[in-house]
């Protein structure tokens, strides 16, 4: 049944995407590991990590699109789920350091020794095992999302109000994780990781593996999202997005649908965070900053909301531009980002992917003005009303 | 002891400054000569010398006399001059006895300590008393009484008695009596006198009186101990009440800051329903307008610096208001009915404004001065209230009141409310809804600019100023109830006071977290805030 559920989403476009992703990973792997350094085709390891980072962002953007594009829930707090997943992974990586830390304490991470902890706090138990950390990567953000969503959707907090309280949520977590006595390393966060699953985290092979894992996670995430969207559940979600009250009056338990997709989205964001942390080598409370969460939304908006492919494209485009601008002309970056927010919302309401549809529509209109009944846009359109 | 002498020297330089400002000669050879006489002759000669120093009534002789009493006055062998010295083993650090200027270190063999006996010490004490407690300047007398209150020197009791008898200024007299009580409690005087002193301390009822009593408690016994315990309990109780009042004041103060930041948002978000994430940047623009105004005043006409804030207020309103109108006409009007898109677009505008300000004024904090009439503080019982905080509380209420008048009593306010309640009907009645939209947004933004002028007095003026207020102000508006200015007032004050009352128990950060969680939960319970608008508009 599950396979049938999954297969429903597996159309030609998705298959093409998956094959392209596979080819991409294989090419990068060959370029990084087998083509010698100095060759024109060699892909340096830092570039692999950078691309791995973008893929994590893409997965994160996908998770935002799932709730915003299909359920109409604009989350300004997805950074919190991302960071929680990252912290879960970071805790595992901290425990792996063992006696190689500065203070060489076999159980306590360096910062705890520094802060005079006598023993490991209870919530750090189990993180020396990868399987436990892997479960927590999904469970921690999903639990937060479930509780938060259960409260919010049940009392019908919608639209802008929901956006504002998600922002308050991530802000509260930001403040909390900044505290030293929370036991998560305070404002320095978790860093100085040594190895993951026994592999040296700095080595080319591990970096390549993490990149491939990110690509795999993105593909799996896309398959899951696609399946959800293609199912009857997905159709109800779109109905909720476009006319919430009407859907409720038709007898659907709107809050259940929203809660499911909200929790799923948080779990995906958590996975993205977990893959992100070993590739950048640090997780700190800055990831909870409300500004980060808003930036995620713009990736989705740039790529095209409610398309699933768009956010992936948007995340990679925006972050690529960010990497370039902050390196080359840093003063320009915030101008560019600000202009992007304004420009996309005003002129590209359907994002870059929508642009293609819009242009085609216009082109066909001029070519065959009598053919007016045609609806050329296969992309589902977000409604204008909330 | 060294610290004490250093303090005296600092005090001396202070007196010196006071002295010069009163037109006295900077170098006073007569006084110097009298101080030099302290080192010479027999004990009785020197006793006379001390009396003659006291007879000058010159405060600047105080450190020299104190040093003599403590055995820190030295005579330099080479030129027979008198210096204050700090013995540091092999060397002696020397200071001028009158001006307190450092004269450098000399080997300890080069100076002789001026010896004193008990008779001289008595003379010195009464001379000091005459110079300080009996000084002509009430400020000096008050300071002397305060010093004895701190030192609880039981030898000064007689002097205090003399001083109290002569004292004419009521507040100084009170301070002297308190100093005397503290000294009595520290002396070996009889029970009745000590009990009277305890009663006096209980009347004073502040932190330092409590410290004096706690100190005296150790050596007390019998009825005196009972008295002291009662007095301590009474003081602690009154201090707890003052503590409460202090927290309440801080809370109101924070609440007024929140109110100022949120009040413009209550218009743009509350009345128009526009999610303006650039609201904080409007506040920032107001603060930078203040900076620019002050900068121009400083360079061209420093005389009117005290009025800089008054000049900045209308300018900030105009700057932020015009920027707001441009934003509304340029961006927001295309996005009506799409609140989430509005949110994103205004966030983009916020980034643009921040970066623009950063490019023009630089990323660092800018100094905004405080006019003289806002500097300083006054004491209300045990509360210390700074004038600028008080001004902000009053100002925020004033802005709220004016805004309410505009909304309720002017024709613009009427049109604004009409457009809010039923846009198409208002349009049909001939109201230019586009124009009203732009003006309303301009009004909200302008008020944010005014808030910026006020907040520049208590916060850092940097490009990130707005960011620190945006989340708080949204929470205030949502908590208070959208579309309701009273709700904004109550919301801001509730959050401010709650925050300050949580701080002592939970710490500043945890207190804030608790509040955020509380608001998140509160919105679940009442999704439209404390004072929600009722009616059909709610379900739109």
Interface residues (C-beta under 8 A of the other chain):
Chain A: X68 X74 X76 X148 X151 X152 X154 X155 X156 X157 X159 X160 X161 X163 X164 X165 X167 X168 X169 X171 X172 X175 X176 X178 X179 X245 X290 X291 X294 X297 X298 X301 X331 X334 X335 X337 X338 X339 X340 X341 X342 X343 X344 X345 X346 X349 X384 X385 X386
Chain B: X275 X277 X331 X334 X335 X337 X338 X339 X340 X341 X342 X343 X344 X345 X347 X348 X349 X350 X351 X352 X354 X355 X356 X358 X359 X467 X471 X474 X475 X478 X509 X510 X512 X513 X516 X517 X519 X520 X521 X523 X524 X525 X527 X528 X539
